[in-house]
Amino acid sequence: MLAKLEQIWKAKDLRNSVLFVLAMLVIFRLAAHIPVPGVDAAALKNLFASNQILGLMNIFSGGGMENFSIVMMGIAPYITASIIFQLLGMIVPKVEEMQKEESGRQKINMWTRWATVPLAAMQAYGMITLLQRSNQGILGAVSVFDFTTIIITISAGTVFLMWIGELISEKKIGNGISLLIFAGIVAGVWQQLQQFILSFDQTQIFTLVGFAIIAILTVVGVVIINEGQRNIPVQYARQIRGNRAFGGSSTHLPLRVNMAGVIPIIFAISVVLFPPMIAQFFLQARTAWIASLAAKVIEIFNNQLIYGIVYFVLVFSFTYFYTEVIFHPDQIAENLQKQGGFIPGIRPGKPTSTYLGYTAHRVIFAGALFLSIIAILPLVMRYFTGIQSLAIGGTSLLIVVSVVIETVKQIESQLTMREYDGL
């Protein structure tokens, strides 16, 4: 590891890229602590500490929501816009064709950036309205001008983070959006560790050891699942053209255990947070049955058992759903047939497509089950220990480990490329 660090430091352009990325993450963390004026910070922290749903949203915003900062929405609107256009590729044939071409992908990226602005404004409006109706004095009466100014400021904060994320991605040592989420989660972990150390007593030593063991096992499991793949053997037919022979080689087609990454968890979080968040707006409704229904919805989702079951099922289902979006066995079978490739024992064409789909569904089962268990791990730990640990939960560890693996791979590829240049 020290040798790798030394190589990174000696490569001037790579060293500058790493320092630039670190500087951008520092700017992000500074922006997360610049609050919007007119907010009672103490009352806001109490609300997030007492509300599990808002606490989970705060973790993924990097603590910006808890501070009501100018970047309180994080890059969630950008992720939402990206997901929308990915799903449109399944529904609209023109968008699907654009996704296959470089110029089309650039245009979709531009549309995604434009769509981020209204989504950020809508989410900011919803969060401000929610805080105003919480009856905890977090945000007092504001004028229309102040309300509009706050929404514009928060939306500009999201666009600012989107720009920083793209600048980081251009350095090719990690995905910028993923690194911003990574920085926010690590900051949340540090805050929880500080609170734990301040309130620590000797009777909690076994709990601390248990957390450490579970964290290590989770990291090992994430690495195994993230890197696990099923290799499908592929044979290319030998062709003779004139006096020369082409093809005849053997290779493999990798099917990853976790093709969807953390996208199913992000989907599930969005769905499972939507009903109680909407219900918050109707708690003070003048119609009795609407207010009662809103209170009932919040009560149901505050039930740890129901919340855990719904969350587990959603993550499991979305893993299969998103894999269907990104994995197309028909196209793979068609490409293999065009290139003269075939799977031994399987006829080209439709039988190959059926075989790939059947094998992928069996492999993905392990990945979907693992993601679902990882998602509800914080709830299980809270049930047995009584300690709420959103930042050190399985989802956070999954994102952190995945981002670290991706970043390390990109840095190693750049080092390898420099070795080839030296030769």
N, C-alpha and C positions, 0 to 999 in steps of 0.2 A: 504494500500500500504506500509506504514511504517512497519507493522508487517511482510509482505512478505520480504521486504528488510532485516529486522532483521534476519529472518529465513535463507535467503540466506547467510548472513554474518556469521552466527553461524555454518553453514554446511561447514566444512573446504574444502572438495574436490570440492563442488559446487562453493564456493568463489574463489578457485584457478582457476577453469575453467573460471569463469567470468573475472577475472583479466587477464588470459592468452589471452582470446578473445580480450579484450580491448587493450592489448599490441600488438597483431597481427594487429589490425586496425590502431594503431599508426604507426607501421612500414610501413604499406601500404601507409598511408598519407605522411610519410617522403619520401618514394620511389617515390611518385607522384611528388615531387618537386626536384628530381635529374635530371637535364636536360642532354640530349646528347650534347656533345661539337659541336661547329660550327654553332649554330642556333641563328638568330637574334630574341630574345624573344619579343621585342616590336612589330616588324613587324608581328610576329606570332599571338600575341594577337589581333592586329588590324584585321587580316584576319578572325579569329574565331568570332570576334564581328560583322563583316559585313556579314558573311555567315551563314544563318540560318541552313543549312544542317550540316555544320561542327560544329556549335554550339551545335546542338542536339547530335552529336556523342561525343563531348567533355564532355557533361553532364554525359553520360553513361560510360565514361571512368574515371570518378571521377576527371576531370580537368587535367588528365595526358597528353592529346593531346595538350592542350593549352600551356603547359610548355615544350612540346616535351621531356617528361621524359622517363626514361628507362622502365616504365610500361605504356607507352602511349596507347597501344592497350587494356589495361585492361584485363578482362577475356572473352572478346567477342569471340576470336578464340575458346576457350574451350566450350562456349555456342553453337557456330556454329557446332563444332564437335559433341556435345551431340545431337543436333537437327538432324544432318545427320543420326546418328545411330538409333534414334527413328523412323525416316522415313523409314530407311532400314528394320526395323521390320515389316512394312506394306507390303514391296515389296518382301523381301527374307524370305521364310518360316524358313530356318535354324536360322536366326537371331531372328525371332519371338520365336522359341523354346528356344533359349539361354536366352531370356529375362525372361522366366518363371522359370529358375533355378538359384540358388545362384551362383554356379560355372560359369554358363554362363554369369550372370550379372557382375561378377568380371572380366571375360575376355573382355567383352564389355567395361567396365570402363578402362581397360588397353589399348585397341585399341583407345578409346577416347583420352586418354592422348597422345598417339603417334601421332594421327591425329592433335592434337592441335599445334604441333611444325611446320609442313609445312604450316598450315593455318595462324599461327602467322607471319611466314616469308613472305608469300604472301601478307597479309594485310599490313605489315610494308613496303614492297617494293612499294605497291600501294600508300600508304600515302606519302612516301618520294618522289616518282616521282611526285605526285600531288603538293607537296610544291615546288619542283624545277621548275615546269612549271607555277607557280602562278605569276611569274614576279614581285614579291614584295621584292626580295632580302632576303627571309627567310633563304634559304639554298643555299650557294654558290656552286661553282664547287668543287666536291669532287672526289678523286681518287677511283679506283675500290676497293682498300684495305679498305679505309675509309667507302665506301658504304657498303661493306660486313660486316665490323665491326659493323656499326650501326644496320644493320638488325639482326645480331647475338645477339647484346645487347638487342634490343627490344624483340626479340623472347624469350631470357632468362628471361626477365622481366615478360612476360606472364606466362612462366612455373613457375617462382617464386611465382606469385600470385595464380596460380592453386594449388601449394603445400601449401601455406598459407590457402587457402580455405578448403582444405581437412583436415588440422590440426584443423581448427576451427570446422568442421563438426564432427570430432572425439570426441569433448567435449560434444556433444549432447545437446547444448543449442541454436541451430539455424543452418540453412544451411549456410555453409561457403561462397559459391559463392553469395548467396543472401545478406549476411551481407556485403560483399565487395562492391556490387552495392549500398547497403543502405548507406555505409560510403561515397562513392563518391558523391551520390546525396545530402546527408546532407551537405557535404563540399561545393558543388555548391550553395545550398540554403544560407549558411552563407556568401559566397562571394557576392551574389546578395543582401542580406540584408545590408551588409556593403556599397555597392554602392548606394543603395536606401537611406540609412540614410545620407550619405555624400551629396547627391544631393536633399535632401528633403526640401520642402518649404510648407508653410501653405495652399497653394491652392490645395495640393495633399491629404489633410486629408480625403476627401470623397473617393478618390481612394484607400487609405490605408484601410479604413473601409470596402469598397467593397471587396478588396482582402481577408481581414480577414474573412468576412462572407462567401464568396465563398469557402475558404479553409476549414472552419468548416463544411459547408454543404457537401463538397466533402468527407471529412474524415468520416462523419456519413454515407453517401451513400456507401462508400467503405466497411465499417464495415458491413452494412446491407446486401449488395450483396455478400460479401466474406463469411459471415456466414450463408446466407440464403440457405435453402434446402427444397425440396419437399419429404415428407416421404410417401413411398408406403407401405401399410400394407401387411405383409406376414404372412401366417398361416402355421404351420407345422402339418402334419397329426399325429394322435396319433397311436402308434404301441404297441402291447402287445406281450411281449416275456416271455413265462412261466407265472410266477405270478407277473411280473413287467411291468409297462406301461412306454413307452418312448414317447417323443415329445408332441404334443398337445399344444405347446406354440405359442404365438403371438409376432411378432416383426415388424420391419419396415426396408425398404430398402431406404437409403437417396440418393436423386438425388440433387446434389449441383447446385445452380443457376449459379455459375462461376466455372465450372470444369477445364477450361483451364488456370486459373490464369492470369499471365501477358504474357504468351507465345505468344498469338495472336498479342499483341502489338510489341513484339520483332520481330516476323516474318514480320509484316507490315512495321516496321521501316527499316528492312533490304531490303525489296523490294522497298519501296518508295525512299530510299537513293541511290539505285544502279544505276538507269539511269542517274541522274545528276552527280553522282560521276564519272562514266565512261565518261560522256560527257566532264568533266573537262580536261581529257587527250587529247582530240581532238580539243580543242579551237585553238591551234597553228598549226593545220595540214596544210600541204602545199596544199592539194586539197581543193579548195574553197567550194565545196558543203558539204564536211565532216565537215569543220569548221563552216559553216552556220547551218548545222543540229545540231551540238553540242551546239551552242549558242541558237538555238530554244528550244532544250530540257531543257536547264538550265532556260530559260525564262519561259517556261510552268510551271516548278516545283517551280519557285519563285513566281508564281501567287498564292496568298493565297487561293483564292476560289477553283481553280483546285486542289491544294495541299491538301486542307482540304477534298474535296469530295473523292479524290482517297484514302486518308488515312482512312477516315471513312468506305468506302466500303471494303477496305482490312482488317481492323480490324474485321469488322462484318463477313466477309467471313471466315477468318482464325479461328475465334472462333468456328464456326461450323466444320471446317475442322479438327482442333486439337481435338475437342471433339470426332469426329468419330475415331480418332487415338487411344484415351485412353479409350473410353467407348464402350464396346462390349455387346450389349443386348443379343446376341445369347449365349455367354458364361455364362452370368448371369442366363438366363432362364434354360440352361442346368444344371448348378450347383444347382439351386433351385430344379429342378426335381429330381436330384440324391439324395438330402438331404431330400426329402419328403416335400418340401415347395411349396406353391402356393399362388398366389394373389387372394383373394376372388372375385368371379365373372368372373375370367379369366382362361381359360383352360391352363394346363401346355404345355410346348413346344413352337411351333411356335407362337401361339396367345399371349403367355406371352412376347416373344421377340418383337413382333410387338407393343404390348401395351407399353413396356418399351421404345422402340425407339420413338414412337409417343409422349409419355409424356415427354421424355428427350428433344426432339426438341422444344416443347412448353415452357418448363422451361428455356432452354438455350437462347431463344429469348430475354428474359429480360436481361440476363447476357451479351449477344452480343451487345444489344442496349446500355447498360450502359458502357461497355468497349469502344465502338465507340465514345460515347459522351465524356467520360473521355479523350480519345486520342486527340480529336480536341479542348478540353477546352482551352489550351494555345492560340490557333489561335483565338478563339472567344474573349478571354480576350484582346488579343492584338488589335483586330479590334475595340473594344469599348473603350479601355483605351489608346491605342497607346504605351503601355509599353510591351516590350518583356520579358516574364517570363518563360523561358524554365525549370528552376530548380524548380519553385513553381507551375508547371503545374499539370494537372490531372494525367498523367502517373507517374510522380515522386511521387505524393502523394499515388497513388495506390500501387506502389512498397514499399514505406516506411511503410505504414499502414499494408500491407500484411506481410512484414518481421517482424514488431513489434509483430503482433498477433501470428505468428508462433513461434517466440522466447519466448514470454511470456507463450504460451501453453507448450512448451518443458520444461521451467524452472518449471512451476507449476506441470507438471507430475513428474519431479524429486523430488520436495518437497513432493508430495503425496506418492511417492515410499518410501521415507525416513520415513514418518509417518507409513506406513505399516510395515517397518522393525522394527520400535520402538515397535509396538504392538507384 
